Amino acid sequence: MNPRFGIDTSILVRLLTGDPAKDFQKTVKALEKILADEPSAEIMASNQVIGEAYLAVQHHYGVSKAAARSALLTVFASGLVAPLNGGAVLKALLSSGGCGLLDRLIVDDYHAHALVTLTHDQKMAALAEARKL
């Protein structure tokens, strides 16, 4: 079985912002070491971590929603970290219009567990895996 690791929000925010620079470098080197020492290892970010980091960079760094989504895609393209729920998260990050990223991540997380999301939100209910209550 491949070793699998889940990162927390502080790590993903470092990867998104590069701030503080010293901690960013330490973080990257530590993740690279895990992947070098265990080539079959996977380092993952959950939907909750992705959502928290998305909000954190907007609030603390003044990053726009579009820039935050773009930065997340860049981090995932780096090969250091992948979204736990895979391609569905990448699709959510690329989506615009309709409901927001957090709603998409909620629906995706439930869908990953074979659940249909119930909501009062019209835009969220428009997603294939959601239903208006």
N, C-alpha and C positions, 0 to 999 in steps of 0.2 A: 504494500500500500504506500502510495506517495505521501510524504509528509505535507500537511496542509496547515497554513497559518492564517489567522484573521487579524488584521490591523485595527487599531482604534482610530478615533477621529483625529487625535493629536498628530498621528503619523501622516494621515492623508492630508491634513492642513499643511504640514511641513512640505510635503511633496508638491502641493498646489502652489504654495507661495514662495518657497525657498527661504523662508524667514523663520527664525533668525538663521543667517547663513551658516554659522558654525554647526548648529543643530541639524540643519538641512543636510550638510555634508556627512555628518555622523550617521544620520538616518539612511541616506542612500548607500553609504559604505556597509552598514550593518545588513541591509536588505540584500545587497549584492553578495555579501559574504555567505548569507544563508543559501542563496541560489548557487553559488560556486561550490560550497561544501556539500550541498544536497541538490544535485542537478535536476532531480525529479520533483523538487519541492514546488508548491504553489502558495503564493501569498495573495490573499483575497481581501476585498472590502465588501462588507455587507451593505444592503440598501440603507439601513439605519445610519451607518457611518458615512455613506455617500451623501445622504440627505443632511446630516449634521454639518459635514464639511462644506457642502453647498451653501447652507445658511451662514456658517461662520465666516467664510471669505467675503460674503456680501456685507455682513454686519461689521466685522472688524477691519476689513481691508478696503471697503468701498467698491468691491468688484461688482459689475453688472451681472444679471442672471445669465446672459448670453456668454459673457467672458468666463463665468464660473463653470458653465457646462463645457465650454471649449477646453478649459484647463483640466477638467476631469477626464475628458477624452484624451488629452495629451498624456496625462499620467498613465492611463490605462494602455495607451499605445507604446509606452516606454518599455513594457515587458517586466517591470518590477512588481507591479500589482495588477490584479484583474478583478472585475466585479464578480462577486460570489454568484450572482444569478446570470452571469454571462451576457450573451448578445442582446437579450431583452433590455438590459440596462443601457447598453450602448445605443440601442434604438430609442429609448426614452430620452437619453441625453441629446440625441439628434433631432428630436421632435420639437416642434413649436406650434403654437396655436392650441386651442382647446384648453384642457386642464394643465396645471403646472407640473414641474418635475416631481415634487414630493407626492402629489396624487398619483402620478405614473409609477413611482417607486412603491407606493402602498399597494396598488393594484398588482404590480409585478410580484411583490412578495407573497401576497395571498395566492396568486395564480401558481407560483412555484410550489405551493403546498396543495394544489388542486382545489382551491376555494374560489368562489365568485365573490367579488367585492360588492357589498350593498352600500348605497350612498344616497343622500338627498341632493348631492351636487350634480347639476345637469351636465356640466362639461365632463366630469369624471365618469358619469353614467354612460357617456358616449363611447367609452373605451370598450373593446370587445369582451373583456373579462370582468366587466362591471355591470351592475343593474341598478336602476333607480328604485328605491324603496317606496 
